[in-house]
Amino acid sequence: MIRQLRHKLVSISLVTVGYLLMWLIPVVTSVLSLSSIIVGVFSVFLSPLVGLRQGLLIGLMQLGLGATMLGVGFLMAPVAWYSVRYLIRFVAGLTHLVGRILKRRLKEIV
């Protein structure tokens, strides 16, 4: 009895870890996109203040890094969008498949 319960808990844990790992790529790309855009906006708007305090070259470098961060963020946004979009379809299909398999096994047991 305890052994069967342990096997069920292990299988539930493995399925949960699998779902978490599948969602890792969209979460990482979304966080990178959003953080790059936010950092880029702050860097571009605050670069004149840095240029006034530290010098023109440092201000231009700050402006260039801000523009680069904005570009990285805007390039990552479609990657995040499409990865979420396709993963939702994949996870829905996988969940449907797992549900059908479990229903078949329950019919065999009963």
C-alpha positions in Angstrom: 0.0 0.0 0.0 2.7 2.5 1.0 4.8 1.4 -2.0 1.9 2.2 -4.4 1.4 5.6 -2.8 5.1 6.3 -3.1 5.0 5.5 -6.8 2.0 7.8 -7.4 3.7 10.6 -5.5 6.9 10.2 -7.5 5.0 10.2 -10.8 3.1 13.3 -9.9 6.3 15.0 -8.9 8.0 14.0 -12.2 5.1 15.4 -14.2 5.1 18.6 -12.2 8.9 19.0 -12.7 8.4 18.4 -16.4 5.8 21.1 -16.7 8.0 23.5 -14.7 10.9 22.8 -17.0 8.8 23.4 -20.1 7.8 26.8 -18.9 11.3 27.8 -18.0 12.2 29.1 -21.5 9.2 31.4 -21.9 9.7 32.8 -18.4 13.4 33.5 -18.9 12.9 35.2 -22.3 10.0 37.3 -20.9 12.0 38.4 -17.9 15.0 39.2 -20.1 12.9 41.2 -22.6 11.1 43.2 -19.9 14.2 43.9 -17.8 16.2 44.9 -20.9 13.5 47.3 -22.0 13.2 48.9 -18.6 17.0 49.2 -18.1 17.4 50.6 -21.6 14.7 53.3 -21.1 16.2 54.4 -17.8 19.7 54.4 -19.3 18.8 56.4 -22.3 16.8 59.0 -20.3 19.4 59.3 -17.6 22.5 59.4 -19.8 22.5 63.2 -20.2 22.7 63.5 -16.4 25.6 61.1 -16.3 27.2 63.1 -19.2 27.0 66.3 -17.3 28.4 64.9 -14.1 31.1 62.4 -15.4 32.0 63.8 -18.8 30.8 63.6 -22.4 32.5 60.2 -23.2 30.9 58.5 -20.2 27.5 60.0 -21.1 27.8 58.8 -24.7 28.8 55.3 -23.5 25.8 55.2 -21.2 23.6 56.3 -24.1 25.0 53.5 -26.3 24.6 50.9 -23.7 21.0 52.0 -23.1 20.2 51.8 -26.8 21.8 48.4 -26.9 19.7 47.2 -24.0 16.6 48.5 -25.7 17.5 46.6 -28.9 18.1 43.4 -27.0 14.7 43.8 -25.2 12.9 44.5 -28.4 14.5 41.5 -30.1 13.7 39.2 -27.1 10.0 40.3 -27.0 8.9 38.3 -30.1 10.9 35.3 -29.0 9.1 35.4 -25.7 5.7 35.9 -27.3 6.1 33.0 -29.8 7.5 30.7 -27.2 4.6 31.3 -24.8 2.1 31.0 -27.7 3.5 27.6 -29.0 4.1 26.2 -25.5 0.5 26.9 -24.5 -0.6 24.7 -27.4 1.9 22.0 -26.7 1.0 21.9 -23.0 -2.7 21.7 -23.8 -2.1 18.8 -26.1 0.2 17.1 -23.7 -2.3 17.5 -20.8 -5.1 16.1 -23.0 -2.9 13.1 -23.9 -2.0 12.4 -20.3 -5.7 12.7 -19.4 -6.6 10.1 -22.0 -3.9 7.7 -20.8 -5.1 8.1 -17.2 -8.7 7.5 -18.2 -7.7 4.3 -20.0 -5.7 3.0 -17.1 -8.6 3.8 -14.7 -11.0 1.8 -16.9 -8.5 -1.1 -16.8 -8.3 -1.0 -13.1 -12.0 -0.7 -12.5 
